[in-house]
Amino acid sequence: MSNSLIQLLDPEAVVLGSDASTNEEIIRILASRLEALGYVKSSYADAVVRREMTIPTGLPLERADNVAVPHTDPEHVLKPGVAMGTLKRPVIFANMEDPDEKLPVGFVFLLAINDKDKQIDTLQTVMATIQNSAALDGLRTARTFEDVRAILG
């Protein structure tokens, strides 16, 4: 499968099989990776958590493990990148289309985008991946970044 998402993922910003038990916990785990790698400012994690409370990003896929694509304003981003996390057990995110609906989420793509025009391109790249059920099934069982590269690359 050819997919440019692999080009946006930093291997050190991929967390496979996380034990996180809340949406805030997985956001902070992934945000700390992006911060340590120089993608985002120290204000990024708090900004993403605040945004998620008011503008949720859970995407229903009619799976037991849906997807969320949290992000925030470009002012918290130093350079563009994407962190990805898979969860051992789904955590609850609110549905972006119906914030009162709670979705079990098994995949989180945390976007760090500092150009609003590129945000749409990045979202389209993520959407192309998450609409491929076989790719998500592969990511579910991935244990190394090389496994992820084999699925997305």
Protein Blocks (a to p, Z undefined) as FASTA:
>chain_A
ZZfklmmpcfklccehiabfbfklmmmmmmmmmmmnopacfklmmmmmmmmmmmccbdce
hiabdcddddddfklpfbgcddddddfbacddddfklmmbccddfbdcddddfbfklmmm
mmmmmmmmmmmmklmmmmmmpcbfklmmmmmZZ
